[in-house]
Amino acid sequence: MPDFVSLLAVSGALRVASLNLCTDEYLLLLARPSEIASVTRLSHDPAESSLWKAARHYPANRGSLEGVVPAHPTLVLSMGGGGRSSQAIARRMGIRTLDLPFPASIGDVERNMVRVASALGDAARAAGWRRRLHELQQSQVGTQDTIFLTSGGFSISANSVGSQWMALAGFDQRPLPGGRATLEALAVHPPSVLLRSTYRRNQHSLGQAWLDHPLARKARSKTVWTDGRPWTCMGPLMLPEIERLRQKG
């Protein structure tokens, strides 16, 4: 753990702002209300975040350092970085920054949870989440041939963190050329399960219309619906969704 995290934990009262929808999840799950200075406006949107009710208790920002300065944060969370200039500005203003990597594995999500909890002053805050994860990992179930399906037939890589989460729920993501399912494949070689995302399901678009094609609707596969919002970040909010899917399976 970087030394600045330990220093941050004892430097006084924390005021934490998140500049990314994905880091909002960590902050809202781990921080005390008094420690949250700001989250992104996306987290206020019920279509984007399952934590929107909690998020609306805090000011919204547009994902820029400049936008959160009036909230006087002592720590800013980001994912993917805000650029060297933003980090330099933050240092000059005495604001600490913690830039989390986008997870490439479930282990990365767990490490991010510990990093944020430690930055908040107590790594043990992540203990409950980690315990639930380990319980799932120690009781893995057999997997079924599955295609994760969202609008336009887009899916996920069979080697991705998303496929790892699916495996914990009992679904084996089928490798797909270009990461996309075709109507022909659904008709000729349907998977055992179609894991269909509800993300913006009621929003009219060409992508959603694709899912209404007779070949998609009549695929000889069991359809299981999943809350599509956690799949955007593949982060800590995946855990309760995987627990729910495990129970349904």
C-alpha positions as CSV (number, residue, x, y, z in Angstrom):
1,M,0.0,0.0,0.0
2,P,1.4,3.4,-0.9
3,D,2.7,5.5,2.0
4,F,0.4,8.4,1.2
5,V,-2.7,6.2,2.0
6,S,-1.5,5.6,5.5
7,L,-0.7,9.3,5.9
8,L,-4.1,10.3,4.5
9,A,-5.9,8.1,7.1
10,V,-4.4,10.0,10.0
11,S,-4.3,13.5,8.5
12,G,-7.7,14.6,9.8
13,A,-11.3,14.6,8.7
14,L,-11.8,13.1,5.3
15,R,-13.9,14.7,2.5
16,V,-13.9,12.4,-0.5
17,A,-15.1,13.1,-4.0
18,S,-15.5,10.6,-6.7
19,L,-15.0,11.6,-10.4
20,N,-16.2,8.3,-12.0
21,L,-19.3,6.2,-11.9
22,C,-17.2,3.2,-11.1
23,T,-15.4,4.8,-8.2
24,D,-18.8,6.1,-6.9
25,E,-19.6,2.5,-6.1
26,Y,-16.6,2.0,-3.9
27,L,-17.2,5.3,-2.1
28,L,-20.9,4.8,-1.5
29,L,-20.3,1.2,-0.2
30,L,-17.3,2.0,2.1
31,A,-17.5,5.6,3.3
32,R,-19.4,7.1,6.1
33,P,-21.9,9.8,5.1
34,S,-19.8,12.5,6.6
35,E,-16.9,11.5,4.5
36,I,-18.6,11.8,1.1
37,A,-18.2,15.2,-0.5
38,S,-19.5,14.5,-4.0
39,V,-20.3,11.7,-6.5
40,T,-20.9,11.8,-10.2
41,R,-24.2,12.9,-11.7
42,L,-24.5,9.4,-13.3
43,S,-24.9,7.9,-9.9
44,H,-28.0,10.0,-9.4
45,D,-29.6,8.4,-12.4
46,P,-31.7,5.3,-11.7
47,A,-31.0,4.0,-15.2
48,E,-27.2,4.0,-14.5
49,S,-26.7,3.1,-10.9
50,S,-28.5,0.7,-8.5
51,L,-27.2,3.0,-5.7
52,W,-29.0,6.1,-7.0
53,K,-31.1,6.5,-3.8
54,A,-28.1,6.7,-1.6
55,A,-26.2,8.8,-4.2
56,R,-28.8,11.5,-4.2
57,H,-28.0,12.4,-0.6
58,Y,-24.8,13.9,-1.9
59,P,-23.8,16.7,-4.4
60,A,-23.4,15.6,-8.0
61,N,-20.4,16.4,-10.1
62,R,-19.6,16.1,-13.8
63,G,-16.4,14.1,-13.4
64,S,-13.8,17.0,-13.3
65,L,-11.5,18.0,-10.6
66,E,-12.4,21.7,-11.1
67,G,-16.1,20.8,-10.5
68,V,-15.5,19.3,-7.0
69,V,-13.1,21.9,-5.6
70,P,-15.9,23.9,-4.1
71,A,-16.8,20.9,-2.0
72,H,-13.3,21.1,-0.4
73,P,-12.4,17.4,-0.8
74,T,-9.3,16.1,0.9
75,L,-9.2,13.0,-1.3
76,V,-10.4,12.5,-4.9
77,L,-11.1,9.1,-6.4
78,S,-10.8,8.4,-10.1
79,M,-10.5,5.5,-12.5
80,G,-8.4,5.8,-15.6
81,G,-6.8,9.0,-14.4
82,G,-7.7,12.6,-14.9
83,G,-4.5,13.5,-16.6
84,R,-1.2,14.7,-15.2
85,S,-2.3,18.3,-15.2
86,S,-5.3,17.5,-13.0
87,Q,-3.1,15.6,-10.6
88,A,-0.6,18.4,-10.4
89,I,-3.4,20.9,-9.7
90,A,-4.7,18.6,-6.9
91,R,-1.2,18.4,-5.3
92,R,-0.8,22.1,-5.3
93,M,-4.2,22.4,-3.6
94,G,-3.3,19.8,-1.0
95,I,-5.8,17.3,-2.4
96,R,-4.8,13.7,-2.4
97,T,-5.7,11.5,-5.4
98,L,-6.3,7.8,-5.6
99,D,-6.6,6.5,-9.2
100,L,-8.0,3.0,-9.3
101,P,-7.4,0.6,-12.3
102,F,-10.4,-0.7,-14.2
103,P,-10.5,-4.3,-13.0
104,A,-9.2,-7.1,-15.3
105,S,-10.2,-9.8,-12.7
106,I,-12.3,-10.3,-9.7
107,G,-9.1,-10.1,-7.7
108,D,-8.6,-6.6,-9.0
109,V,-12.0,-5.6,-7.6
110,E,-11.1,-7.0,-4.2
111,R,-7.8,-5.1,-4.2
112,N,-9.6,-1.9,-5.2
113,M,-12.0,-2.4,-2.3
114,V,-9.1,-2.7,0.1
115,R,-7.3,0.3,-1.3
116,V,-10.3,2.5,-0.9
117,A,-11.1,1.2,2.5
118,S,-7.5,1.8,3.6
119,A,-7.7,5.3,2.2
120,L,-10.7,5.9,4.3
121,G,-8.7,4.9,7.3
122,D,-9.8,1.3,7.9
123,A,-9.1,-1.6,5.6
124,A,-11.5,-3.7,7.7
125,R,-14.4,-1.8,6.1
126,A,-14.0,-4.1,3.1
127,A,-14.1,-7.2,5.2
128,G,-17.8,-8.0,4.9
129,W,-17.7,-7.7,1.1
130,R,-14.6,-9.8,0.9
131,R,-16.2,-12.5,3.2
132,R,-19.2,-12.7,0.9
133,L,-16.9,-13.0,-2.2
134,H,-14.9,-15.8,-0.6
135,E,-18.0,-17.7,0.3
136,L,-19.1,-17.7,-3.3
137,Q,-15.6,-18.7,-4.5
138,Q,-15.5,-21.6,-2.1
139,S,-18.9,-22.9,-3.2
140,Q,-18.7,-22.6,-6.9
141,V,-21.4,-24.4,-8.9
142,G,-21.3,-26.2,-12.2
143,T,-21.6,-23.9,-15.2
144,Q,-24.0,-23.8,-18.1
145,D,-23.2,-22.8,-21.7
146,T,-24.3,-19.1,-21.7
147,I,-24.3,-16.0,-23.9
148,F,-24.5,-12.7,-22.1
149,L,-26.7,-10.6,-24.3
150,T,-27.4,-6.9,-24.3
151,S,-28.8,-4.5,-27.0
152,G,-27.7,-5.1,-30.6
153,G,-26.4,-8.6,-29.7
154,F,-23.3,-7.2,-27.9
155,S,-21.8,-9.5,-25.4
156,I,-18.6,-9.8,-23.4
157,S,-15.3,-11.6,-23.9
158,A,-15.0,-15.1,-22.6
159,N,-11.7,-14.1,-20.9
160,S,-13.0,-10.9,-19.2
161,V,-13.7,-10.0,-15.6
162,G,-17.4,-10.2,-16.7
163,S,-17.0,-13.9,-17.6
164,Q,-15.4,-14.5,-14.2
165,W,-18.4,-13.0,-12.5
166,M,-20.7,-15.1,-14.6
167,A,-18.8,-18.3,-13.7
168,L,-19.4,-17.5,-10.0
169,A,-23.1,-17.5,-10.8
170,G,-22.9,-20.8,-12.7
171,F,-22.7,-19.4,-16.3
172,D,-20.0,-20.2,-18.8
173,Q,-19.7,-17.4,-21.3
174,R,-19.4,-18.8,-24.8
175,P,-16.5,-17.3,-26.9
176,L,-18.0,-15.1,-29.6
177,P,-16.3,-13.6,-32.7
178,G,-16.0,-9.9,-32.2
179,G,-17.8,-10.1,-28.9
180,R,-21.2,-10.2,-30.5
181,A,-23.9,-12.8,-30.9
182,T,-25.7,-13.2,-34.2
183,L,-29.3,-14.1,-34.8
184,E,-28.2,-17.0,-36.9
185,A,-26.1,-18.4,-34.1
186,L,-29.0,-18.1,-31.6
187,A,-31.2,-20.0,-34.0
188,V,-28.8,-22.7,-35.2
189,H,-26.6,-23.2,-32.1
190,P,-28.5,-21.7,-29.2
191,P,-26.8,-21.7,-25.7
192,S,-28.4,-23.3,-22.8
193,V,-28.9,-19.9,-21.2
194,L,-29.3,-16.4,-22.5
195,L,-28.2,-14.0,-19.7
196,R,-30.0,-10.9,-20.8
197,S,-29.2,-7.5,-19.5
198,T,-31.9,-5.1,-18.4
199,Y,-29.8,-2.1,-19.0
200,R,-32.0,0.6,-20.6
201,R,-34.4,-2.2,-21.6
202,N,-37.3,0.2,-21.9
203,Q,-35.4,2.7,-24.0
204,H,-36.4,2.5,-27.7
205,S,-33.4,2.1,-30.0
206,L,-32.2,0.0,-32.9
207,G,-30.2,-2.1,-30.5
208,Q,-33.2,-2.9,-28.4
209,A,-35.3,-3.7,-31.5
210,W,-32.7,-6.3,-32.4
211,L,-33.7,-8.2,-29.3
212,D,-37.3,-8.2,-30.5
213,H,-36.4,-10.1,-33.7
214,P,-38.3,-13.5,-33.8
215,L,-35.0,-15.4,-33.9
216,A,-33.9,-13.7,-30.7
217,R,-37.2,-14.1,-29.0
218,K,-37.7,-17.7,-30.0
219,A,-34.2,-19.0,-29.3
220,R,-34.3,-22.4,-27.7
221,S,-32.5,-21.1,-24.6
222,K,-33.5,-20.5,-21.1
223,T,-33.7,-16.7,-20.5
224,V,-32.3,-15.3,-17.3
225,W,-32.5,-11.5,-16.7
226,T,-29.8,-9.6,-15.0
227,D,-29.6,-6.1,-13.7
228,G,-27.4,-4.5,-16.4
229,R,-26.3,-1.5,-14.4
230,P,-23.5,-3.3,-12.3
231,W,-22.1,-4.7,-15.5
232,T,-21.0,-1.3,-16.7
233,C,-18.2,-1.2,-14.1
234,M,-17.8,-4.9,-13.3
235,G,-17.0,-3.7,-9.8
236,P,-18.2,-4.4,-6.2
237,L,-21.9,-4.1,-7.1
238,M,-21.5,-7.3,-9.1
239,L,-21.4,-9.2,-5.9
240,P,-25.0,-8.9,-4.8
241,E,-26.1,-9.4,-8.4
242,I,-24.1,-12.6,-8.6
243,E,-25.6,-13.8,-5.3
244,R,-29.1,-13.1,-6.7
245,L,-28.3,-15.0,-9.9
246,R,-26.9,-17.9,-8.0
247,Q,-30.1,-18.2,-6.0
248,K,-32.2,-18.1,-9.2
249,G,-30.1,-20.7,-10.9
